Every structure is written in structure tokens, then in C-alpha cells.
């Protein structure tokens, strides 16, 4: 990033310019800076337009939101220190609002970005400021997710150990073991984990745990344990009643196999089983779990067919955003454009923009530059458009 662009961040911290100072109207419609960038978009203008929006914004929480977008773009581009400096400014703005619940919710979005930058100590320290137990747990889970993606099990364990809900902590720890490399599993005590899983009363949860243990055993090269846990999982599945519950259980097996990097023949068999059981259900909740796995495995037609199970625009957007076709849109863009053109059922600009921001994540994940810009261009609020433009900077 050009040094002149980052100077805009410093200007925010040192001048305290407000909307009243520059005569910005209060209707929060897209401003001239983001609109000009959309005509000829690139990295520099996206970041500059976002920062100019921050300078002219009067509300601290809105300034904080856009700064979070700028920081995310910097971190993802490898400009770590400037990204962290921008996160510090976003934190300061959030705290200056003096709205405790809203500020804590903003901290929930800032802490994982510190983790994404590799600064796990700052991420966890920030999360510990959150006093709402459920919000704090979700933040610690998000931090652990960043650590798992970076293959840093030590950092993930620190975050997981801070989760107050012991059941959530257990499942997150087990999920971590499934997803990290085999070298990180050397000290994992399978027998102790097996004792914990066997004690689970619900058959579908016990099945999920045993499947995860089977993946761990396979990754450790312990084929006797793999066979044992797989057999026990099959027994547990026999106690799972109801087609929908069985489909959920089979989907959890598929997820463990995919995330654990199991051999393709195991994954193919699990996919066939989950898809077969899912044919007998019309559960949107199941689709949110199975569809992304189908997309990842190249089953685009099956994944997109589940879109029919969603009627509410927000849930439909959430489902579309979850489909990562490994950089290929495979028909998703048409569905996204259709949804974008039919948001009239949502009353407020804020609600419509929230759907657009969710859809934008899919375009960014699949590096769909043109679609991302189309989505950003439809945003009705200046801060949302500035945020959307900034997080899209990496694909411009």
C-alpha cells in the first residue's frame, strides 16, 4: 500500500475530523469517494475512499466498522503492522462510543483479525474484555479458528481453554485435532478422548465424536484404533432415529473426512451416504451443513439445488455465501444477482445492505471481481459501501 494512503489512517487519529466539520449530509447515501472509485477501481482508491469516508463520518461505531474493513484488507495483503495499527484505531473508535453492548459486539469482530495477523496474545487479551459469556465464547472460537487455519494448535488451545461452555470447548478441541496436521497429534491421548466420547448420552453426538476419533487415529497411523472407532460409530449410528437426524449425522462424518484430509475413497463413500439420506429431508439447517461440503467437492448442481429450501433473503444469502467452489462460481453468480434484484421485501436500507454484505463474502472468496463490484455498487449506505469496497480491495 502506498504510504500516502496510510497517512489517511494517521489523519483520523490526529485530527478528529467529523461530518459536521466537512458538511456531510446526514442521509448516509454513498459518497463521492466510493462512487468515483467504482468507476475505475483498484487497491489504492478502495482504501483511500474508505479512509476518506471514515474521516467524514460523525459516528464512532460507523468509523470503527469501516476501519475494520481497511485493517482486514491490509492484513490479508500481508501489510501486517499497518493492519494492526488500523485495528487499534478501530478499537479506540468502538470504545469512544460508550455503548457497552454494541462496543463488545464490535470487539468480537476485531479480535479475530488480530489473530489473523498472527498476534494471538492481543486477540485473546481483547476477547477477555468481553463480559457477555456467549459473545466471549464465540469470539474465542473465532480466534481458535484463525489459529487452526494457520496450523497453530498451541494458539488454538489457548483460545479454546478460555471458552466457558465446556461442551463447546470439547467439540472445538476435537475439531481442531481433526483439522491440524498429523505432526501436531503426537501428544494427543486417544484413549482419554475415547472415554469422553463414550460418555456422551445422545447417539448422534456420540457418533460424531467417534467419527472424529477415527479420523485422528487414521492420521496417527493407528489403523487398529481407526477400525475400532469406525465400528463403534456404526453401532452408534444404529441408535440415531429419524431420517433428518441420520442425515445430519452422516453429514458430520463427511465434514470430518473432508476437513481431516481422509483418502478420496472414504470421502466419496461418505458423500454418497450423506446425499442419499438428505434426499428424504427438506431441512434448511441440514442444507447449511451439507451444501458447502458438496460445493467444495465439486458437486455444484447438488449444492445449488438446496437453495430452494431457503425463502428468507438473509438465510438465502447466508447459504450462497457459504458455497466456495474453489474459485469457480459455477452458476452461483446468477443466483446472487437474482437475489440482489429482489430485496424489495426488506423494509430498510440497513437490512438490504446486510444481505449484500453477506453475498459479497462469496464473491470475494471466489475471487469474482466483477460480481463483487456489482454488489458493492448496489449498497445504499455510505459506510457499508466503504466497508464493502475496502474488503474487496484484495481482488481489485
N, C-alpha and C positions, 0 to 999 in steps of 0.2 A: 504494500500500500504506500502511496505517495506520502511523504512527511507532511505536506500541506494539508492533506485530508485529516491526518491525526491531530493536527493543530486545532481543528474544529472541535475535537473532543476536549482538549485543554481549555478552549474558549468557554465551553459550557461550565467547566469547573471554576473558572476565574471571573467570569463576568456576571453570571446570574441573569442574563437577558431573559425577559419574559415576553409573553404575547402582547401584553399591554404596551411594552416598550417599543415594539415594532409595528403596532397597529394591525395585528392579525385579527380577522373576523372570528366570531365565536361559533360559527356553524360547523367547523371542523371538516369542511369539504376538502378533497385532495388539493394540495397546494401547487404552486408553480414549479417548485423544485423537483418533486417526484414526477409531475406531468412532463417536464422537459426531459428528464432522464429516460422516461418511457419511449420518447421519440427516437433516441439513439443510445440505448442502454449499454453500459459497461460497468466494470467493478468500481472505478473511481467515482462515477456520477451516482451510482447507487448508494455508496457510503456517504458521499458528500450531501446528497439530497436528504438522507436520513438524519444526518447531523444537523443540517440546517432546520429541519423540522423540529428537532429537539430544542434548538436554540430559541425558536419562535413559539414553543409550546408553553402554556401557563401552568399546566397541571403536573405536579411531580411524578405521579404514578404513570402518566402517559409518557413523560420524558424517560422514565425508567424502562418502560416497555420497549421503546424504540432503541434505547441504548443496549438492552439485552440482545436485540436482533443484530446490532452492529458488532457487539462483542462475539456473538456466535459466529458471524461471518469471518471475523479476524482469526479466531481460534481454529476454525475449520480450514482456513487458508494457511495455517502454520505460523501466523503472526501472534505468538502466544503472549508475550509480555504486554503488547498493546491491547490484546483482547482482555487480559486480566485487569489492566488499568481501567478499561471501559466498564468492566463488571463492577469495579469499585465505585465508579460514578453512578452506575445503575442502582447499587445498594444504597448509596447516600441519598439519591432521589427518593427511593422507596421509603426509607426511614423518615425523611423530611415530611412525608405526607401525614404522619402521626395518626394513621388509621391502622390499628394493630392487626386486625384480622386480614385486611387487604394487603398490608405490608408483608405479613407472614406468607401469604399466598405467593407474593412476588419473589420472596426469598426462596421459595420452593422451585422456581424456575431458574434462579441464579446459581444456586449451589451445585446442581449437576454440571453446569458449564465450567465451573472451577475444576470439577473432576475431569471433564473432557479435556481441559488444558493440561492435565497431569498433576494438578495441585490438589491432592486429595485431603490434605490436612486442612486447608482453607475451606474446602467443600463441606467437610464434616463439622468443622467449627461453626460454620454458618448454619448448617442444618440443626445444630444443637440449640440455636437461639429460638427455634420454633417451639412454641409451648402447646400447640394443639396436637395431641398424640397421634391421631390418624394422619394428619398432614406431615408430621415429622417422620412417621414410618414410611410414608410414600416417598418422601424426599430421600431418606436413607436407601430405600430400594432403588430409586433412580440413580443415586451415586454408585451403588454396587453394580448396577447395570453398566454404567460407564467403565467401571473397573474391569468387569468381565469382558467387555468389548476390547479393552486394551490388554487382555490376558494378564491382569494383575490381581491374582487371587488374594494376596496379602491385603491389598487395599479394600477389596470387596469384603473380606472377612471383618475388617474394622467397621465398615458401614453396617453390615448385617448384624453384628453384635450390638449395635445401637437400636435395633428395631425392638420396640416394646412388646408387640404382639408375637408371642413365641411361636404360634403356628405359622404366621407369615415368615418369620425368621427361618424356621426349619425348611420350608419349601423353597425359599430364596437360596439358602445354603445348598440344598440338594440340586437346585437348578444350576447353581454356579459350578458344582462338580461335574455336571453333565457337559457344560459348555467350555470349560477350560481345557488346555492341552494335557495330554497324559502325564507329562513330567510333573505337573502340579498335583497329581493324585498320589504321589509316592507315600505320603504320610496319612492318607485317608483310611480310617478304620472301617472297613466294610461291615464287619460283624456288629460293631456298635450301631451303625446306621440301620442295619438289618433288624436289630432289636427294636429300634424306634419305629420302623415301618410296620413290623408285625403287630405292634400295639395299637395301630390305627383301627378304629372300630368300623368306619364306613368302608365298604368293599371297593367302591370306585376310587376313593383316595388311597386305599392300601394298594390297589392295582397300579395306580400312578406311581406310587413310591417304589414298588417292586420293579416296574419297568425302568425307572431311573437307575436303580441299583444294578440292574442287568447291563445297562449301558456303561456304568462305571466299571463293572467287573470286566467287560469286554475291553475297555480302554486300558485297563491294568494288565491285560493278557491273562486273566484268571478265567479260563473257559469253564472250569467246573462250577465256579460261582455263577457265571453267566447262565449256564444251563439250569442250575438250581433256582435262581431268581426268576428266570423265564417260566419255569414250570409252576412256581408259586404264583406268579402273575396270572397264568392261565387259570389256575384254581380260583383265584380271587375274582377274575372276570365272570366266572360262572355264577357268582353271587351278586353280580350287578344286574338289577332288574329294570326293565323298561327300555324301549328302543332308543330313546333320546339319551338316557344315561350311558347306555352301551356305546353310542356314537361318540359321546364326549370322551369316554374312557379310551376308545380306540384312537381318537384324535390326539389325546395326551401322549399315547405311545408313539404316534407318528412324529409329534413335536420333539419328543426326547430323542428319537432316532435321527432326525434331521439336525437338531442342534448338537447332538453328540458326535456327528460325523460317522455314523454307522455305515457299513457297506451298502452299496446301492440295492442289492437284492433284498436286504432287510427293509430298507425304506420303501421299495416298490410294493412289497407284501403288506406293509403297514398302511400304505396309501390306499391300496385296493380295499382293505378291510374297512378303514375309516370312511371312504367314499361310499362303499356299499351300504354301511349302516346309516349313513347320513341321508341316503335316498328316501328313507322312510320317515324323515322328520322335516319340519318346516321351522326350525328354531333359528332365529336371527343370532342368538347368543352363540350357538354352535358355529354358525357361518363365520362369525368374527374370529373364531379359533382355527377353523379348517381352511377357509378361503385363502388367507395369507400363505399357508403351507403349500396349497395347491399352486398358487402363483409362483412361489419360489421354485417349485419343482417343474415348472413349465406347463402346468395344466390350466392355461388361461381361460379356456372355454368353461371349464367347471367352476373356476373361481368367479368369473363374471356372471355366471348363471345364478349365483347366490344373491346377486344384487336385488332380485325380485322380492326377497324376504324383508327388505327394508322400505318403509314408507316415509318415515320422518326424515327431512332433509339432513339434519345433523348426524343421525345414525348412518344414513346412506353415504354421507361424506366421510365419516369415520371409517366405514368399511372400504371405500375406494382408496382412501389414504393408506390403508394397511397393506395394499397389494403392491408388492415390489417384484416386478418382472425382470429383475436383474438388468435394468437399464433399457428394457424394451416395453413400450406402453401396451402393445398387444390389444388394442381396442379400448383401453381404459380412457383415453383422451376423449373419445366420443361420448362416453357416459358422463365424464366430468363436465364437458361443455353443455350437455343436455341438462344436467343438474344446475349449472350456473345460470342457464336461461330460464329456470323455473323456480325462483326463490320468492315469488310473489306471496306465497303463503306465510312467509315470515314477516312480522309487522315492522320491526325496527332495523335500521341500518346496521346496528351493532350485531344483531343476531345473524343477519345476512353475511356480514364480514367474517363472523366466526366460522361459518361454513366454508367461506372462500379460503380462509387461513388453513383450515384442515386439508382442503383439497390441494392447496399449494405444496404441502409437505410431500404429497405423492409425486407431483411434478418435479420437485427438487430431487427426491430420492431416485427418480428415474432419469434425471438429467434432461428433462423435457423443457428446453429453454423457451421455445415459442409458447407452449402452454402455460408455463409459469408466468410469463409476461402478460399473457391474456388474462390470467386470474388476477394478478396484481392490478391491472388496468381497470378491472371492474369494481375494485374496492371503493367504498363510499366515504370512509373516514380517513382523514389525512395521516393520523398516527398509524392506523392499520396498514395503509398503503406504504408508508415509510418503512414500517417493520417488514412487510412482505418483500419490498424491494431490497432491503438490506440482507435478509436471509437468503435471497435468491442470487446475491452477488457472485457467489462461487461458480455459478453456471452461466454467467453472462459473458 
